[in-house]
Amino acid sequence: MNSSKYVIRASIATLAKLGLIDLRMPFPMETIYLLQYSENGCLAKCKFCPQSITNIVDKKFLSRVTWHTISLDKLINSILANRSWIKRICIQSIMKKGFIEEIINVIKYFRFNDIEIPISVATTPISIKYLHILKELGVDHLGIGLDAMSPKVFKEMNKPYTWNIYMDFIKKAIYVFGRKHVTIHLIIGLGETPSETVNLIHRLIRLGANIALFSYTPVKGLMLRLKRPDISYYRAIQILIHYLNEGYSPPDIVYIDNGRLFVKKRIIETILENINEYLKIFLTLGCPYCNRPYYNENPKGPFYNYYSIDHVKNHIPDLKYELLKIKGEQ
């Protein structure tokens, strides 16, 4: 493999943690985050994404994070020098000609250089042949950016392929990688209804998928002009995911009244009375060791996803206030 022709992006926090730039890192981080490079961004036309070829945004952005280019050889040397703390490598793909072949070659080059760190790959639908190749190379978790909560929102957001193709791909991925090794990325705040959100998340968890939750994040230049989602609504979805993973059904956890999502009174009261035991509900969801610091959030808040237990503890008063707003009467 001619590695010199490959350039990849790394998040600014990743570069700082690897010691490649001088930046204060006040948060823990055990995953290095990589993004496939294309000068023009991604060929998909998703309205909410800075990487989309149709959005006039500097392609160094994904969500509110900046991603800087680095040669593959320089990156690998830095990984080898820092592998004592790196628990996972996350590679996020974009749609461009030959993108999956490029990712496979990058992973092969990691392995050739004795980097045996667990790898996650986030991808759009690919053939089952490539799923098997990724698994054989040691990819143990797959991310899928479904993003939308319903076929209607999916179409409105200009997602590539079709809703049915994505759902079929999710099933194939779970078949290849196994239950709880496929993580579906979902974005709150794209115009979905609470009912759509509850039904889809329940369906995906029953299939054996994990959920990685994101909030819609406005970035200057996006085609999409929406407000950030209500933080209390986001908390309700985090609670829903936690209890669905514990084996509960939606009616045991939440209900909808006049278009608003409420969490059952007894659940909120239990959480508030034992808040320190339930802080993990509000942590970043994703692959093992993923905490995506400030991916959706300004460091001043509000914090949709907390990056550590200590981070949540520092904001318990805010959290209690947010939970009281979704406490149901039932």
Secondary structure, DSSP 4 states (H G I P E B T S, - for coil): --GGG-EEEEEHHHHHHTTSS-----S---EEEEEE--TT-BSS--TT-TTBTTS-S-TTEETTEEEEEEEHHHHHHHHHHHTTT--EEEEE----TTHHHHHHHHHHHHHHTT----EEEEES---HHHHHHHHHTTEEEEEEEEE-SSHHHHHHTT-SS-HHHHHHHHHHHHHHH-TTSEEEEEEETSS--HHHHHHHHHHHHHHT-EEEEEE----TT-S---PPPPHHHHHHHHHHHHHHHTT--HHHHEEEETTEEEE-HHHHHHHHHTGGGSGGGGBPPSSTT---TTSSS-TTS--SSBSSHHHHHTTHHHHHHHHHTTB---
